[in-house]
Amino acid sequence: MKLAIKLLDLVHDSISGFEGIVTGRAEYAYGCVQIAVAPKAMHDGQPGESRWFDEGRLVEGAATKATGGPQDAPPAPGIPPRLKPGMNGVF
């Protein structure tokens, strides 16, 4: 069986966006594989705590975009878009 994610690989979690270096791997008797990921960033001069993720959630490489967050919905057909802050509605 070939291991896709190896120790010291840079990975990110596809759900939370957490990014870091692989520092551990645990394989359990019934097939569950979990990976320990240490954050790259330091907090107050100290390394952050590692977090464990299921292998299937992790993607090799740095995260390319921010995940989640509120976004404006596209306007419905026939309804004018909302005014942006600072606009008084006079055209």
C-alpha positions as CSV (number, residue, x, y, z in Angstrom):
1,M,0.0,0.0,0.0
2,K,1.5,3.4,-1.1
3,L,1.2,6.2,1.5
4,A,0.0,9.4,-0.2
5,I,0.9,11.7,2.7
6,K,4.3,11.3,4.3
7,L,6.0,12.7,7.4
8,L,7.2,16.3,6.9
9,D,4.8,17.0,4.0
10,L,3.1,20.4,3.9
11,V,-0.7,19.7,4.1
12,H,-3.9,21.5,4.8
13,D,-7.3,20.3,6.1
14,S,-10.0,20.6,3.3
15,I,-12.7,21.4,5.8
16,S,-11.2,23.9,8.4
17,G,-8.3,25.2,6.3
18,F,-5.8,24.4,9.1
19,E,-2.3,24.2,7.5
20,G,1.0,22.7,8.7
21,I,3.6,20.0,8.6
22,V,2.9,16.3,9.1
23,T,4.6,15.2,12.3
24,G,2.9,11.9,13.0
25,R,0.7,9.1,11.6
26,A,-1.5,6.6,13.5
27,E,-3.0,3.5,11.8
28,Y,-5.7,1.7,13.8
29,A,-6.7,-2.0,13.6
30,Y,-9.9,-1.4,11.7
31,G,-8.5,0.8,8.9
32,C,-8.8,4.3,10.4
33,V,-5.7,6.4,9.6
34,Q,-5.1,9.7,11.4
35,I,-2.4,12.3,10.7
36,A,-0.8,14.7,13.2
37,V,-0.3,18.2,11.7
38,A,1.8,20.9,13.5
39,P,1.0,24.5,12.5
40,K,3.7,26.4,10.6
41,A,3.0,29.6,12.4
42,M,4.4,30.5,15.8
43,H,2.2,31.9,18.6
44,D,4.0,34.2,21.0
45,G,7.3,32.7,20.0
46,Q,6.2,29.2,20.7
47,P,5.1,26.4,18.2
48,G,1.4,25.8,18.1
49,E,-0.2,22.5,19.2
50,S,-0.5,19.7,16.7
51,R,-3.9,18.6,15.7
52,W,-5.0,15.1,14.5
53,F,-7.1,14.7,11.3
54,D,-8.5,11.8,9.4
55,E,-6.3,11.1,6.4
56,G,-9.1,11.7,3.9
57,R,-9.6,15.3,5.0
58,L,-6.0,16.3,4.2
59,V,-4.7,17.7,1.0
60,E,-1.0,18.0,0.1
61,G,0.3,21.5,-0.3
62,A,-0.6,24.9,1.0
63,A,-4.2,26.1,1.1
64,T,-4.9,28.1,-2.0
65,K,-8.0,30.0,-0.8
66,A,-9.8,30.9,2.4
67,T,-12.7,28.6,3.4
68,G,-16.1,29.5,4.5
69,G,-17.3,32.9,5.7
70,P,-20.3,35.0,4.9
71,Q,-20.8,36.1,1.3
72,D,-23.4,38.2,-0.4
73,A,-25.9,36.1,-2.4
74,P,-26.4,37.0,-6.1
75,P,-29.4,39.3,-6.6
76,A,-32.6,37.6,-7.8
77,P,-33.8,38.4,-11.3
78,G,-35.9,41.5,-11.4
79,I,-34.8,42.8,-8.0
80,P,-32.3,45.7,-7.9
81,P,-29.1,45.0,-6.0
82,R,-28.6,46.5,-2.5
83,L,-26.9,49.9,-2.3
84,K,-23.3,49.8,-1.1
85,P,-22.3,51.7,2.1
86,G,-22.0,55.4,1.3
87,M,-24.4,55.4,-1.6
88,N,-27.5,57.6,-1.0
89,G,-29.6,56.1,-3.8
90,V,-29.4,59.3,-5.9
91,F,-28.2,58.6,-9.5
